[in-house]
């Protein structure tokens, strides 16, 4: 009888390729992640589905592009982070195979209504928060539907402790653990002694020193998870995937500027340039791949659901309607097309869009007005959206934006120019025209899909968003 492998997905938050020691950052301290690298395979051409948190996570859990999954933005108050409640998520597929499923950490794919809660989306256990961020010291969590208040521990350590507890309690059965650390997402908070260490190097401002301190503590948590598995002789039969939801944030000014080393990639969180979407992916499986391998094949977030399901013993042929393919059955790179698009509110054609095929990448820069927060962003829309009899009305002026005209896209050859410095749109006109047509066709299809899904996730507000294309 074949013993099913345990499966752990560790999702960092706003962590770039350059935030890992083994990938070329000599100052950051990630010995445990480096150990995973030596034990597994590093996918160096691995892409998130979005340069922002909620859409990326929705895609990972559904195997679909964010527009089809329903989560196109990070705004919880507007309901734009919600995964369509009709979608079947990765933990539900694994439950069908006999797995005990648990989630620890940041959810950010729907809050407030029970139907969006992790316990209703396939997880047997949940300890974490449903917002997009949380204070690391004065935290407030949900533990299986009941409040869990701050007790003096650092939040990253809490998530590690809860993960260790889940493993200990489920060690005799196949389990799936989704450990979604919120580090190194802001607020920038860490142990003072760790911050002092990085500042003492004389290279980094307060923001970057704090980020590296946050990563150090998360790496220690990864080490504790690995040690727990080894303690119970589970490590060899446990598949571990370490990744990040999107690229690093470079916001802030002066001493609080978060810009840092990221392998020379252009862009950062929020942009579909490489720096915003190319993220770490380290896979330690249960013995079928050689440790220390480095893969250059292109892997997209949409591919992980069918890949993990297949690793767990599922038959991927039973899937219908997903966009990803399992790693084992991946087509040659020149036969696959990969897409990205993100902006706030409703999708905007020609804004922050990209397509990659056969080494070429077509890129539309963001339309500035479409990617900014609105002053009304923090208004309490939830009550209005979910309780139409409150006497309040949605105001179309809260959704209107005067948008600049999109600029013409650029074309890059990522094989020769991973830093996206040289525009080849005039030199490679055939590739440029064909990719532009393909990207436009994809966007139209995805926008139609999102409008259908939005009627289920944000109700009557979907019509207002649709008027603001």
N, C-alpha and C positions, 0 to 999 in steps of 0.2 A: 504494500500500500504506500503510495506516494504521500509524503507529508507536505501539506501546503506551506509555502513560505509566509512568514510574517512580513508585513509591509509597513514601512514608515516613510512618510513624506515630510520633510522639514522645509518649510517655506519661510525664508527671510523676507524682510520688508525694506524696499529701497536699497538693496545691496548690489553693487556692481561687480563686474569681473575683476576689477582692480582692488577690491576689498579683501582679497584672499592672498595669503603669503605665497603659496605655491604657484600662483599665476603672475608673479613678478613684483609684488609689493613686499619689500624686505623689512618694512617696519611694522606692519600690522601683524598681530599675534593670532594665528589660526591653526595651531598644531593638530587639533582634532579633525577639522575639515581637511587639512592636508593629509591626514591619515586615511580618511575616506577616499581621497584622490588616489593614494597609493594602493588602496584595496579595490578600486573600481575603475570606472571609465569616466573621463571628463569630456563632455561635448562642448567643443570650443565654438561651434556655430549654432548655438542654442538660443532660441528666441521666445520671449514672452509673447502673449497675444495682444498686449496693450502696454503703453507706457505709463499706465495708471493702475492703482491697486485693484479696485472692485471689478472692473472689466476683465483684467488678467485672471483673477481668481475664478471668476465665473466660467471663463473659457477652459481653465485647467480642470474644473470639476465636471464639465459637461462634454468636453471634446468638440465644442462648437465655437465659432467666432463669437465675440461678445454680443454683437447686434442680434444674433439668433438666440443667444442664451437669455437676453433681456437686460443685462447689466451693461450700460454704455458709459456710465460716469460714476463718480465717487460720492455724489450727494445723497446722504441717507435721508435728509429732511424732504427731499423731492422724490424719494423712492427710486432713484435712477441706478442704485447699486443692487437692486433686487434681481435674483435669478427667477425666471418664469417658474411658478410653482408646479407647472405641468412637466417640467424637465426632470428626468431621472439622473441623479448625480452619482459620482464614483462610489461613495460609500454604500449606496443602495445596491449597485451592481455587485459589490464585494460581499454584502450581506447575503445576496442570493447564492453565493458560493460557500457560505458557512462561516464568514468572518465576523468577529466581534469588532465593532467600529467605534472609534473615539476621536474626538477633536479637542485640542488644547490651543488657545491663543486667539488670534484675530480672525473674525468671521467676515464682516464687511460685505455681505451679500444679502442684506435684508434684515431689518430690525422691527421691533414693535408688534407686528402681527405674528401670531403663533405659526401661521403657515410658512413663514420665512425662517423660523428658528432652526438651528442646526439639528435639534432633536426631531424635527419634522422632515428633515432632508436626508435621512439615512444614517445619522449618527446615533449610536446607543448611549453615548456619554458626551458631555460637553462642559468644559470649563474655559471661559474666556469672555470676550466682549464682542458685541455686534457692530459697534461703531468703526470708524476708520482710524481712530487713534485712541491712546489712553495714557494717562500719567503713569510714570514708572514707579512712583513712590506712593502717591495718593490715589491708588487704583480702586476700581469697583468692578467686580466681575459677576458673571452669571455662572453658577455651578449647578447644572442639571435643572435649570429653571428657578433656582433660589439664589438670593443675593449672597455674595462673598466679599467681605470688606477688607481693606488694607490692614495688614498686621505687622508692618515694619519691614517686610521683605521687599527686595527689588523685584519688579514684575517679571523680568526675564528668568529669574531664579524660581519664581512661583510656577511659571510655565514648565520649566525643567522638572521641578518636583512633581507636578501633576502628571507629567508624561511618564516619569519613572514609576509613579504609583499605578498608572494604567497598565504598564508592562508587567509589573509585579502581580497585579490582580488577574491578568489574562494570559499569563505565561504558558498555561497548559492547553490553550486553544489558539488556532490561527487568528491573528488580530491585524487590524489596519489602524494606524495612528497617523492623524494629520496634525502635525505640530507646527502651528503657524505663529512663529515668533513675530512680534511687531518691531523688533530691532533690525536696523538702526534708524527706523522712522522717528521723526520728531514727536514729542518734545525731546530735545537733546539733554538727556539726564543719564548719569552713570555714577559709579563709585568714585569718590574724589581721588583715592590713591591710584586708580587706573588712569584717570584723566591726567594727573600729575606726571605719570610715567611718560605718556606720549608728548606732553608739553616739554618735558625735560630733554627731549631729543633735539629741541631747538629748530624744528622744521615746520611745525604745525600750529595753527591758531587754535582758539578754544573750541570752535565748532568741530573741526576735523579731529582734534584730540579726543573730544567727547564721543564722536562717532566711532573712532577706533576702540575706545574703551567699551562702548556698547557691544561692538562686534567681539571683543575679547571675552566678555561675559557670556555672550551667546555661544561662542565656540566652546567655552567650558561646559555649557549645558549640553552641547552635542556630545562632548566627551563623557558626561555622566550617563547619557542615554546609551552610548556604545558600551560603557562599562557594565551597565545593568544587563544588557543583552549577553555580554560575555559571562557575567556571573551566573546566569541561568543556562549557559550553553546554547544560546539562541542566535548569536551573532552570525554564524555561518549560514544559517537558514533564514536570515532576515534580509529582505530587499530594502535598501535605504536610498532614497532620492533626496538630495539637497539642492535647492534652487532658490530663486528670488522672484518676487512678483513683477518687478520692473527694475529699470536702471536706477542709479543713485540720484538723489535730489541735490542740485547745486545752488539752491536758493540761499538767501542771506547776504549780508554785506560785512565788509571789514573783518573784525575778529569772529563774527558769526557766519561767515561765508562757508558753505559746505562743499565748495568745489575742491576736488581732489583727484588723485591718480585713478584713471580708468582705461588703461592700455591705449591711450591716444584716441579713443573713439570720440566722434563728434556728438554733440547733444547730451541730454540727460533726461531724467524723469519728466514725462509730459510731452516729449517729442519722439516721433517715430524714426529719427536718426538712430544709428547703431547704439549710441550711448544710452538711449532710453528704452531699448527693447532687447538688446543682446545681453543675456544674463547667465550666471553660472548654472550649470547642470552637472551634477556628479552622481553617478549611479553605481552603487555597490549592490550587486545582485547576489544570488545564493549559490554561486560557484560556476556559472556557465560562461562568464567572461573573465579574462585575465586581468589582474590588478595592474594599475599604473598605465592603462591604455589611454590614448588620446584620440578622440574621433573628430573628424572634420565634416561629417555628414550634417546636413541641416535638420534640426529638430525644432518643432514648434510646440507651444503649449497644448494645442489641440490634439497632439499625438500622444499625450501621456495617459489619458483615460483608456484608450484601447490597448496601449502598451502594458499598463499595469494590470488591466483586466486579464490580458493574455498571460502575463507572468504568474498570475494567481490561478491559472488553470482554466480560465474562461474561453469560450469559443467566440472569437471576434466576428465571425461571420453572422452572428445573430444581431449585431448592431445595425440600426437603421437611422439614417438622417444625420450622422455626425460628420464633422469635417476632417477629423484626424485619421491617421493610419498608424498601426503599431510599428514600432521601430524595426521589428523583425521582417516586416513585409513592405518596408518603404520602397517606393519606386525610385529609379535613377533620378538624380537631382534635376536633370534637364526636363523631366516630365512633370515636375511639381511646381505649383505656383503658391506663393505665400503672400498674405495680405495683412495690412494694418490700417486702422483709422480711429482717431479719437479727437473729440472736442466736447465742450460742455453743452448741456441741454440736448437738443436734437442734433443728429449727425448733419454736418455741412459738407457738401460736395466740394472737392478740391482743397480741403483743409486737413493738414496733418495726416496725409494718406501716403501709403507706400506699398509697393509690390516688389517681390523678388523672384527672379527666375533665371536659372542657368548662370548664376554669378552676377547678374545685373540687378540693380535696384533702382526703381523709379520712385522719386520722392517729391511730394507736394509739401512745402513749408506750411506751418500753421497760419491761419487767418487770425491776426492778433485779438480781435474782439470776440472771437469764438472760443478761445481757450482761457479767457479771464474769468475770475469769479465775478458774479454780479453783486451789487449792494443788497439785493433781496435774497441772496443765497442762504442766509441764516434765518429767514422768516419761517415760522412754524407751519409748513405746508401739510404735515402729516394728518393733522386733525381734519383739514379741509378735504384732503384726498380720500380719506377713509370714512368720513362721516358727513355725507352730503347734506344732512339736515341741520347742520350747526348754524345756518344763517350766514355763513361766510361765502364769499365767491372768489374763485380764482381770477386774478387780474391779468389780462393779457399783457399789460405794460410791464409786468414782472418777467415776461418771457421775451419781449422784443429786444432785438439787438440790431444796430446798424452795422452791417458787416462790410469790410473792404473786399474788393474783388480778389479772388484767388490768383496767385502768380503762377506762371508756367512751371511745370515740374522739372526737376533735374534728374540726370541719369548717371549712375556710378557703376563702376566695375569693382565689386567688393573683393574679387580675387587679387587684384592688383592695388586696390585703393580702399582698404578697410576703414580708413579715417575719413572717407567721403570728401576728398578735397578737390577732385577734378571732375567737372561736369562734362559728360560725353554726349549730351543731347544733340549737339550739332554734328558730331562725328559718327554717331551710330543711329542714324535716322530711322532705319528699319526697326531696330529693337525699341527705339523710343516710341514710335507710332503704335506698334503692336501692343506694347505694355501699357501705354496710355489708354488704349481702347479696352484692354482686359480689365484694368483697374476701374475704369468708369462703369463697365458692365457689372463687376463685382459689387461696387458701391451701391448701384441702383438696386440690386437684388437684396443686399444686406439692409438697406434702408427700408425697403418694403417689408422685410422680415421683422425688423425692429418695430415698425408701426403696428404690426399684428400683435407682437408680444407685449408692447406697451399698453395696449388696451386691457391686458390681463394683470399687469404689474402696477400701473399708475392710473388706471381707470379713465375718468373723464378728462384728466389733465393731458392725456395722449393727444387729444384733438388740438389743444393749444400748442403743444410742442410741434405737431405736424404742420401747423401754420407758420412755423418759424424756421423753415428749412434754410 
